[in-house]
Amino acid sequence: MIRTFIAIDLPEEMKDELSKITDRLDLKGIKSVERDNFHITLKFLGEMREDEIEKIVKKLYEIDFDPFNLKVCGSGVFPSPKRARIVWIGVKGDLPRLVEIIEEKMAEIGFEREKRFHSHITVARVKRSDGEIKERINKFLREYKNINIGEIKIDNFRLKKSTLTKKGPVYETIQEFTFK
């Protein structure tokens, strides 16, 4: 079984900018995402067999979408500031439309539709929650609430494989899908 998801990989310059930001969160109990693992998840698919992956690839090749720009800006946490588990940087642009098309294609082969999509880049995971960590997160949110990191051109998305290791997840591209 292969753990899979659909995502947009970020340009190297954007990963550099995000790394500078995550350095500000460095604290025991907060695990920053590794620089090479920054991405925008469009849909998590879960554990798949090889034959299922072939069906997924075939469906994803049916997607016809134009290149577009994304603005990387703002910050927040999931599920809430009081119970933060994920720290993220926001993304604005045509992603919801692309995700809707992906959801439609995946539903055609039996995947359940996601209830809600919130475009973001996960930059850290909160492992424990004490006063010092809550204060660090609140400070981060105040400082980066209105951050504008820049724009990136999106002309593809990828089916990715996630291998969980002791050092954290390792992501590999199974297939790239380029916009026309």
C-alpha positions in Angstrom: 0.0 0.0 0.0 1.2 3.5 -0.9 0.2 6.6 1.1 -0.8 9.2 -1.5 -2.0 12.7 -1.9 -2.4 15.3 -4.6 -0.4 18.5 -4.2 1.4 21.5 -5.6 5.1 21.7 -5.0 6.5 25.1 -4.3 9.4 26.9 -6.1 12.8 26.8 -4.3 12.7 30.6 -3.6 9.3 30.3 -1.9 10.7 27.4 0.2 13.6 29.6 1.3 11.2 32.4 2.4 9.0 30.0 4.3 12.1 28.5 6.0 13.0 31.9 7.3 9.5 32.2 8.8 9.5 28.8 10.5 12.8 29.6 12.2 10.8 32.1 14.3 8.7 29.2 15.6 11.7 27.1 16.8 10.7 25.8 20.2 10.4 22.4 21.8 6.9 21.2 21.3 6.6 22.9 17.9 7.9 20.9 14.9 8.6 23.0 11.8 8.0 21.4 8.4 11.3 20.5 6.7 12.1 23.0 3.9 11.9 20.3 1.1 8.5 19.2 2.4 6.6 22.5 1.9 3.7 22.0 -0.5 0.0 22.8 -0.9 -2.2 19.7 -0.4 -5.1 19.6 -2.8 -6.5 16.2 -1.7 -5.3 13.5 0.6 -6.1 10.1 -0.8 -4.7 7.7 1.8 -3.3 4.2 1.4 -3.6 3.0 -2.2 -2.8 -0.2 -4.1 -0.8 0.0 -7.4 -3.9 -0.7 -9.5 -5.8 2.1 -7.7 -3.0 4.5 -8.4 -3.3 3.7 -12.1 -7.0 4.7 -12.0 -6.2 7.9 -10.2 -3.5 8.9 -12.7 -5.8 8.2 -15.6 -8.5 10.4 -14.0 -6.1 13.2 -13.2 -4.9 13.3 -16.8 -8.5 14.3 -17.8 -8.2 17.6 -16.0 -7.9 20.6 -18.3 -6.8 23.7 -16.4 -4.9 26.9 -17.3 -1.8 28.1 -15.5 -2.6 30.7 -12.7 -0.9 32.7 -10.1 -1.2 32.2 -6.3 -0.5 34.9 -3.7 1.2 33.5 -0.6 0.0 35.7 2.3 -1.4 35.7 5.8 -1.1 33.1 8.5 -3.3 31.1 10.9 -3.7 27.9 12.8 -6.0 24.9 12.8 -8.3 24.2 14.5 -8.2 27.4 16.6 -5.7 29.6 18.4 -6.5 28.0 21.8 -6.1 24.5 20.5 -3.5 25.0 17.7 -2.3 21.8 16.1 -1.2 23.1 12.6 0.5 26.5 11.9 0.0 27.7 8.3 0.7 30.4 5.8 -2.2 31.3 3.5 -2.6 31.0 -0.2 -5.0 33.0 -2.4 -5.9 32.4 -6.0 -7.7 29.9 -8.3 -7.1 26.9 -6.0 -10.7 26.3 -4.9 -11.8 25.8 -8.6 -8.9 23.4 -9.3 -9.7 21.5 -6.1 -13.4 21.2 -7.1 -12.4 19.7 -10.4 -10.0 17.2 -8.7 -12.8 16.3 -6.2 -15.2 15.7 -9.1 -12.7 13.4 -10.9 -11.8 11.5 -7.7 -15.6 11.1 -6.9 -16.0 9.4 -10.3 -13.7 6.6 -9.1 -15.2 6.3 -5.6 -13.4 8.8 -3.4 -15.5 10.7 -0.9 -15.6 14.5 -1.4 -13.9 16.7 1.2 -16.4 18.8 3.1 -14.3 22.0 3.1 -11.1 23.1 1.5 -8.9 25.8 3.0 -5.9 26.6 0.9 -2.7 26.8 3.0 0.9 25.7 3.4 1.5 23.9 6.7 4.7 25.3 8.2 4.6 23.7 11.6 2.9 21.1 13.8 2.2 21.7 17.5 3.2 18.7 19.5 2.2 20.0 22.9 0.4 23.0 24.2 1.6 24.9 27.3 1.7 28.6 28.1 5.1 29.3 26.4 4.0 27.6 23.2 0.6 29.3 23.1 2.4 32.7 23.6 4.9 31.9 20.8 2.1 30.9 18.4 0.1 34.0 19.3 3.1 36.2 18.7 3.7 34.5 15.4 0.0 35.1 14.4 0.3 38.8 15.4 3.5 39.3 13.4 2.5 37.3 10.3 -1.2 38.0 10.2 -0.9 40.3 7.1 2.3 38.9 5.7 2.6 39.0 1.9 5.4 36.7 0.8 4.8 37.0 -2.9 3.2 35.4 -6.0 4.0 32.1 -7.6 3.0 30.8 -11.0 1.3 27.4 -10.9 1.4 25.3 -14.1 1.2 21.8 -12.7 0.2 19.6 -9.8 1.4 16.2 -8.7 0.3 12.9 -7.3 2.7 12.3 -4.4 3.7 9.4 -2.3 4.4 9.9 1.5 6.7 7.5 3.4 6.6 8.0 7.1 10.1 7.6 8.8 11.4 8.3 12.3 12.8 11.6 11.0 9.5 12.6 9.5 7.7 12.1 6.2 9.5 11.8 2.9 7.5 12.9 -0.2 8.2 11.7 -3.7 6.4 12.5 -6.9 4.6 9.6 -8.6 3.3 11.6 -11.5 3.2 15.3 -12.6 0.3 16.8 -14.4 1.1 20.0 -16.4 -1.5 22.5 -17.3 -2.1 23.3 -21.0 
